[in-house]
Amino acid sequence: MNENLTEVLMPLAIFGGFGTSLYFFVKVLTEYILKKKMIEKGYVNEDTQAIFKRHADENKYGALKWGLIIFFAGLALIIMEFIPTSPESPLPYGLLAFFISLGFLIYYFIVKKESDK
């Protein structure tokens, strides 16, 4: 791999991963604190519980989505290892995009089938 590209992408990947992790940690922590304060103040009734429950049900298949997308992205990277290409070839980008899209489409059809039940 080009040495300049590695020098640029490595810090971006590290800081991006750290920033994303920090964002989700703060989001979960603030939601927990908000729910705790609402319960302590007595603002929780059936309507509020319905909102909490609906919010929890919205992301019911979130882990499945990311699991499939990451699985198919990894599969694409493994396949690219065995296909000889030149460094200027757009084939690796297309293959990666194709497999990620395939993983997302499989997720979509699984969720659609479950919601039709």
Disulfide bonds with the S-S distance in Angstrom:
none
